[in-house]
Amino acid sequence: MLRLLRMIGLGLLLAGAVIWLITGTDAAWWTLPLGLTLAIFTSVLLGVSRTTSRLASVPPQLVQEALSAGRTGAARIDGLRRTGTMINDQPVCDLELTVQPRLGPAYRTRRRDIIPLTEIPQVQPGLVRPVVIPAEGEPDVQFVDGQVPIDSLPVVPAASSALPLRVPAPGPLRVDGTRQRPIVSIDPRTRPLRVLVFTLVMLLTAGLALLPYRESVEQTLAVLPEGTVRMDARSPEGISRGLAQIQREVGHEGLLEVTVSPDFLSADVPVRAGELATDAWTSRHGILESEGPATVQPDSPGEQFSASEIAWEALWPAAEQAAAEQGLEGPGDTIFTIRRATGHDMDSEDFGLPVGPVEIIFSVGDEYTSTTYTMRGDGSGLSAI
């Protein structure tokens, strides 16, 4: 279970990293602290578990039953090794034992236990101690000093690799003598299957975390063949996707002003079609954000225009043409602004109001010069101003 939780944490971290990479934003910020907490917490617990899972743990009832049934024997300590782990300031040690049951053949086994510092002299190699075999057919042993007469102990044969090595399976013994198995098998033979399952869990978690950001993922998949992970918001597809996101949210095509940069498309949009109340929206690499009421609110519905009135596909070619006229290699970081022109007829009631034809404004230049261009909303009439 801990391993599954760790893979879930890693999946969340993977999702957060992907969103940051493809959007440059912290839109999925929640995945990072949650994933990191899960990954670190479970890794620590797994580290503790690796040490403690093989600690000898025998219920007292089993010891008494083994004594009553005569499942006793003698165990010689052939080796003592500290694992380097301390629990409550006491060392965890691995003991190498040769066991001779009162009934049955001798065998070698290992026992991991917490050995109080005051008891270290009792586990020195060469010492023979009385033991019980708590569960029939299992190699586990439990020291029972003082509960079995010394003179009744069988003779332990000399240590030999010819004796079978029987290592207790993972998991403590239950009161009924059966062994508590881990939820997920740790058999080496099933390791490839476990790796596959854990990997699928991680990828499934990442996929579920990325689901709210599928527009960002789709944009990245569309431009990956071009060797990049972020779609230029000024490209025809970038503009189309950005506007579609906003229109799905507000339910109409009305616009007041649009700004298109390499990284985002922002728009002042009527709350409802034809209304003066206007909100500001930004689509940044597939992440749509509402910025609340627009800074400048319109004075009349005539300031609005429809997205279908604009030749969006003409923006980038116009910028390339303007850059070529100025002797530049390309448009660079050109930003487009689309809005209605301001009325210039002093005798008109619309004087000074942005109710004229829709115009597209942008600038091209380098570190030393900049030239502003304008053209009509249908993409015609490109000229420098």
C-alpha positions as CSV (number, residue, x, y, z in Angstrom):
1,M,0.0,0.0,0.0
2,L,2.8,2.4,0.9
3,R,4.4,1.7,-2.5
4,L,1.2,2.5,-4.3
5,L,0.8,5.7,-2.3
6,R,4.4,6.6,-3.2
7,M,3.7,6.1,-6.9
8,I,0.5,8.3,-6.6
9,G,2.7,11.0,-5.1
10,L,5.3,10.6,-8.0
11,G,2.4,10.8,-10.4
12,L,1.2,14.1,-8.9
13,L,4.8,15.4,-9.1
14,L,5.0,14.3,-12.8
15,A,1.7,16.1,-13.6
16,G,2.9,19.3,-11.9
17,A,6.2,19.3,-13.7
18,V,4.4,18.7,-17.1
19,I,2.0,21.6,-16.5
20,W,4.9,23.9,-15.5
21,L,6.9,22.8,-18.6
22,I,4.1,23.3,-21.1
23,T,2.4,26.4,-19.7
24,G,5.1,28.2,-17.7
25,T,2.6,28.7,-15.0
26,D,1.8,27.3,-11.6
27,A,-1.7,26.4,-12.6
28,A,-1.3,22.9,-11.1
29,W,0.6,24.2,-8.0
30,W,-1.4,21.9,-5.7
31,T,0.1,18.8,-7.2
32,L,3.7,19.7,-6.1
33,P,3.3,20.0,-2.3
34,L,0.8,17.1,-2.2
35,G,2.9,14.9,-4.4
36,L,6.1,15.8,-2.6
37,T,4.6,15.2,0.8
38,L,3.2,11.8,-0.3
39,A,6.5,10.7,-2.0
40,I,8.7,11.8,1.0
41,F,6.3,10.5,3.7
42,T,5.9,7.1,2.1
43,S,9.6,6.7,1.3
44,V,10.5,7.3,4.9
45,L,7.8,4.8,6.0
46,L,9.1,2.3,3.5
47,G,12.6,2.7,4.7
48,V,11.4,2.1,8.3
49,S,9.3,-0.8,7.0
50,R,12.3,-2.5,5.3
51,T,14.1,-2.5,8.6
52,T,11.2,-3.5,10.8
53,S,9.3,-5.9,8.5
54,R,11.7,-8.7,9.3
55,L,12.0,-8.0,13.0
56,A,11.2,-11.2,14.9
57,S,7.7,-10.9,16.3
58,V,6.1,-13.9,18.0
59,P,2.8,-13.6,19.9
60,P,3.3,-14.9,23.6
61,Q,0.4,-17.3,23.0
62,L,2.4,-19.1,20.3
63,V,5.4,-19.4,22.6
64,Q,3.3,-21.0,25.3
65,E,1.6,-23.3,22.8
66,A,5.1,-24.4,21.4
67,L,6.4,-25.0,25.0
68,S,3.3,-27.1,25.7
69,A,3.6,-29.0,22.4
70,G,7.3,-29.7,23.0
71,R,8.4,-27.7,19.9
72,T,11.7,-26.8,21.5
73,G,15.3,-26.9,20.5
74,A,18.7,-25.3,20.7
75,A,20.1,-22.5,18.6
76,R,23.7,-21.6,18.3
77,I,24.6,-18.0,17.3
78,D,27.0,-18.2,14.4
79,G,27.1,-14.5,13.5
80,L,26.0,-11.1,14.8
81,R,25.8,-8.0,12.6
82,R,24.4,-4.6,13.4
83,T,22.2,-3.2,10.6
84,G,23.0,0.4,11.5
85,T,19.4,1.2,12.5
86,M,18.6,2.2,16.0
87,I,15.1,2.0,17.5
88,N,14.6,3.7,20.8
89,D,18.4,4.0,21.0
90,Q,18.8,0.2,20.8
91,P,20.5,-1.4,17.9
92,V,18.7,-3.6,15.3
93,C,20.9,-6.7,14.7
94,D,20.8,-9.7,12.3
95,L,21.6,-13.0,13.9
96,E,22.9,-16.0,12.0
97,L,21.7,-19.1,13.7
98,T,22.0,-22.9,13.5
99,V,18.9,-24.5,14.9
100,Q,18.5,-28.1,16.1
101,P,14.9,-28.8,17.0
102,R,14.1,-31.5,19.6
103,L,12.3,-33.3,16.8
104,G,13.4,-32.8,13.2
105,P,16.5,-32.0,11.2
106,A,18.8,-29.1,11.9
107,Y,18.8,-26.0,9.7
108,R,20.3,-22.6,9.4
109,T,18.2,-19.4,9.7
110,R,18.4,-15.7,10.3
111,R,16.7,-13.6,12.9
112,R,16.5,-9.8,13.0
113,D,15.8,-8.3,16.4
114,I,16.2,-5.3,18.6
115,I,19.0,-6.2,21.0
116,P,19.2,-4.0,24.0
117,L,22.8,-2.9,24.6
118,T,22.8,-4.7,28.0
119,E,22.0,-8.0,26.2
120,I,24.7,-7.8,23.6
121,P,26.9,-10.3,25.6
122,Q,24.0,-12.9,25.3
123,V,24.1,-13.0,21.5
124,Q,27.8,-13.4,20.9
125,P,28.8,-16.0,18.3
126,G,29.3,-19.5,19.7
127,L,26.7,-19.2,22.4
128,V,23.9,-21.9,22.5
129,R,20.5,-20.8,23.8
130,P,17.2,-22.7,24.2
131,V,14.5,-21.8,21.6
132,V,10.9,-22.8,20.7
133,I,9.6,-23.2,17.1
134,P,6.4,-21.1,17.4
135,A,4.7,-22.3,14.2
136,E,4.7,-25.8,12.9
137,G,6.6,-25.9,9.6
138,E,8.0,-22.4,9.9
139,P,11.7,-21.6,10.5
140,D,11.0,-18.8,13.1
141,V,12.5,-19.3,16.5
142,Q,12.1,-17.5,19.8
143,F,14.6,-17.5,22.6
144,V,13.2,-19.0,25.9
145,D,16.0,-18.8,28.3
146,G,15.1,-20.2,31.7
147,Q,12.0,-22.0,30.4
148,V,13.6,-25.1,29.0
149,P,16.1,-27.2,31.1
150,I,19.6,-26.8,29.7
151,D,20.4,-30.5,30.1
152,S,17.4,-31.3,27.8
153,L,18.7,-29.3,24.9
154,P,19.8,-31.3,21.8
155,V,23.3,-31.0,20.4
156,V,23.6,-28.4,17.7
157,P,25.7,-29.7,14.8
158,A,28.7,-27.7,13.6
159,A,27.9,-24.8,11.3
160,S,27.9,-26.0,7.7
161,S,26.7,-24.7,4.4
162,A,25.4,-28.2,3.8
163,L,22.6,-27.5,6.2
164,P,19.5,-26.0,4.6
165,L,19.1,-22.2,4.9
166,R,15.5,-21.5,5.9
167,V,14.7,-17.8,6.1
168,P,11.3,-16.7,7.5
169,A,9.0,-15.2,4.9
170,P,8.1,-11.5,5.2
171,G,5.4,-10.7,7.7
172,P,4.8,-11.4,11.4
173,L,3.2,-14.6,12.7
174,R,-0.4,-14.4,13.8
175,V,-1.8,-15.9,17.0
176,D,-3.1,-18.9,15.0
177,G,0.4,-19.6,13.6
178,T,-0.3,-18.3,10.1
179,R,1.8,-15.5,8.6
180,Q,0.5,-12.0,7.9
181,R,1.3,-11.4,4.2
182,P,1.9,-8.0,2.6
183,I,-0.9,-6.6,0.5
184,V,1.3,-6.5,-2.5
185,S,3.5,-9.5,-3.1
186,I,7.3,-8.9,-2.8
187,D,8.2,-12.2,-4.4
188,P,11.3,-11.5,-6.7
189,R,9.6,-13.6,-9.4
190,T,6.7,-11.1,-9.7
191,R,9.0,-8.0,-9.6
192,P,8.5,-7.2,-13.4
193,L,4.7,-7.3,-12.9
194,R,4.9,-5.1,-9.8
195,V,7.1,-2.6,-11.7
196,L,4.5,-2.5,-14.5
197,V,1.6,-2.0,-12.1
198,F,3.4,0.7,-10.1
199,T,4.3,2.5,-13.3
200,L,0.7,2.3,-14.6
201,V,-0.5,3.7,-11.2
202,M,1.9,6.6,-11.5
203,L,0.9,7.4,-15.1
204,L,-2.8,7.0,-14.3
205,T,-2.4,9.5,-11.4
206,A,-0.6,11.9,-13.7
207,G,-3.2,11.6,-16.3
208,L,-6.1,12.2,-13.9
209,A,-4.3,15.3,-12.5
210,L,-3.7,16.6,-16.1
211,L,-7.3,16.1,-17.1
212,P,-8.4,19.6,-16.1
213,Y,-5.5,20.9,-18.3
214,R,-6.2,18.8,-21.4
215,E,-6.4,21.9,-23.6
216,S,-2.8,22.7,-22.6
217,V,-1.7,19.1,-23.3
218,E,-3.5,19.1,-26.7
219,Q,-1.7,22.3,-27.6
220,T,1.6,20.8,-26.7
221,L,0.9,17.6,-28.6
222,A,0.1,19.8,-31.7
223,V,3.4,21.6,-31.7
224,L,5.7,18.8,-30.5
225,P,6.6,17.9,-34.1
226,E,7.9,21.4,-34.5
227,G,10.4,20.8,-31.6
228,T,8.6,23.0,-29.0
229,V,6.2,22.4,-26.1
230,R,4.3,25.7,-26.1
231,M,2.1,26.9,-28.9
232,D,2.6,30.5,-30.1
233,A,-0.6,32.3,-29.1
234,R,-0.3,34.4,-32.3
235,S,-0.4,31.4,-34.7
236,P,-3.8,30.8,-36.4
237,E,-4.3,27.7,-34.3
238,G,-3.2,29.5,-31.1
239,I,-5.7,32.3,-31.7
240,S,-8.5,29.9,-32.6
241,R,-8.0,27.8,-29.5
242,G,-7.7,30.9,-27.2
243,L,-10.9,32.5,-28.6
244,A,-12.7,29.2,-28.5
245,Q,-11.9,28.8,-24.8
246,I,-13.2,32.2,-24.0
247,Q,-16.4,31.8,-26.1
248,R,-17.2,28.5,-24.5
249,E,-17.0,30.2,-21.1
250,V,-19.0,33.3,-21.9
251,G,-21.4,31.8,-24.4
252,H,-21.1,34.4,-27.2
253,E,-18.6,35.9,-29.7
254,G,-18.8,39.6,-28.6
255,L,-15.5,41.4,-28.0
256,L,-14.4,44.8,-26.8
257,E,-10.6,44.5,-27.2
258,V,-8.2,41.7,-27.8
259,T,-4.5,41.5,-27.2
260,V,-2.4,38.7,-28.7
261,S,1.2,38.1,-27.6
262,P,3.5,35.0,-28.0
263,D,2.4,33.6,-24.7
264,F,-1.3,34.6,-24.2
265,L,-4.5,35.9,-25.7
266,S,-6.4,38.4,-23.5
267,A,-9.8,39.8,-24.3
268,D,-12.2,42.2,-22.7
269,V,-15.6,40.5,-23.2
270,P,-19.2,41.5,-22.4
271,V,-20.6,39.5,-19.5
272,R,-23.6,38.8,-21.8
273,A,-24.0,39.6,-25.5
274,G,-24.9,43.2,-26.0
275,E,-24.4,44.3,-22.4
276,L,-22.0,47.1,-21.3
277,A,-20.6,45.2,-18.3
278,T,-17.3,43.7,-19.4
279,D,-14.9,41.2,-17.9
280,A,-11.3,40.5,-18.7
281,W,-10.2,37.0,-19.7
282,T,-6.8,35.5,-20.5
283,S,-6.0,32.3,-22.2
284,R,-2.3,31.3,-21.6
285,H,-1.1,28.1,-23.2
286,G,-4.5,26.5,-22.6
287,I,-5.1,27.9,-19.1
288,L,-8.1,30.1,-19.0
289,E,-8.3,32.7,-16.3
290,S,-10.9,35.3,-15.4
291,E,-9.4,38.6,-14.2
292,G,-12.7,40.1,-13.1
293,P,-14.2,43.3,-14.4
294,A,-12.2,45.0,-17.2
295,T,-10.2,48.0,-16.3
296,V,-12.0,50.2,-18.9
297,Q,-15.7,49.7,-19.2
298,P,-17.5,50.7,-22.6
299,D,-19.8,53.6,-22.8
300,S,-22.0,52.1,-25.6
301,P,-22.7,48.7,-27.2
302,G,-21.3,50.2,-30.4
303,E,-17.7,49.7,-29.1
304,Q,-18.2,45.9,-29.3
305,F,-17.5,43.7,-32.3
306,S,-17.8,40.1,-33.2
307,A,-14.9,37.7,-33.4
308,S,-16.2,36.5,-36.8
309,E,-15.5,40.0,-38.2
310,I,-11.7,39.6,-37.8
311,A,-9.4,37.8,-40.3
312,W,-7.3,36.3,-37.5
313,E,-5.3,34.2,-39.9
314,A,-4.0,37.5,-41.5
315,L,-2.2,38.7,-38.3
316,W,1.0,36.7,-38.5
317,P,1.5,37.2,-42.3
318,A,1.0,40.9,-41.9
319,A,3.7,41.0,-39.1
320,E,6.1,39.1,-41.4
321,Q,5.5,41.5,-44.2
322,A,6.0,44.5,-41.9
323,A,9.2,43.0,-40.6
324,A,10.5,42.4,-44.1
325,E,9.7,46.1,-45.0
326,Q,11.9,47.2,-42.1
327,G,14.7,44.8,-43.0
328,L,14.2,42.6,-40.0
329,E,14.6,38.9,-39.9
330,G,11.2,38.3,-38.4
331,P,8.4,39.8,-36.3
332,G,10.1,38.8,-33.0
333,D,7.9,39.3,-30.0
334,T,5.3,41.4,-31.8
335,I,2.0,42.0,-29.9
336,F,-1.3,42.6,-31.7
337,T,-4.1,44.7,-30.4
338,I,-7.6,44.5,-32.0
339,R,-10.2,47.1,-31.2
340,R,-12.5,49.6,-32.8
341,A,-10.9,52.9,-34.1
342,T,-11.7,56.1,-32.3
343,G,-14.1,58.5,-34.0
344,H,-12.3,61.6,-35.3
345,D,-15.2,63.7,-36.6
346,M,-15.5,66.6,-34.2
347,D,-19.0,67.2,-35.4
348,S,-20.2,63.7,-34.6
349,E,-21.7,62.5,-31.4
350,D,-19.2,59.6,-31.6
351,F,-16.2,61.9,-31.5
352,G,-13.5,60.4,-29.2
353,L,-15.4,57.1,-28.8
354,P,-14.0,53.8,-30.0
355,V,-17.0,53.0,-32.3
356,G,-15.2,53.2,-35.7
357,P,-14.2,50.3,-37.9
358,V,-12.3,47.5,-36.2
359,E,-8.5,47.9,-36.6
360,I,-5.5,45.8,-35.9
361,I,-2.4,47.5,-34.5
362,F,1.0,46.1,-33.9
363,S,4.7,47.1,-33.9
364,V,7.9,45.6,-35.3
365,G,11.4,46.6,-34.6
366,D,14.7,45.9,-32.8
367,E,16.6,47.3,-29.9
368,Y,17.0,50.7,-31.6
369,T,13.9,51.3,-33.7
370,S,10.2,50.4,-33.7
371,T,7.5,51.0,-36.3
372,T,3.8,50.8,-35.7
373,Y,1.5,49.3,-38.3
374,T,-2.2,49.2,-38.6
375,M,-4.7,47.4,-40.8
376,R,-8.4,46.8,-41.1
377,G,-10.1,43.9,-39.3
378,D,-10.5,42.0,-42.5
379,G,-6.7,42.0,-43.0
380,S,-6.6,44.6,-45.7
381,G,-5.0,48.1,-45.7
382,L,-1.7,47.3,-44.0
383,S,0.2,50.6,-43.5
384,A,2.9,52.1,-41.2
385,I,1.8,55.0,-39.1
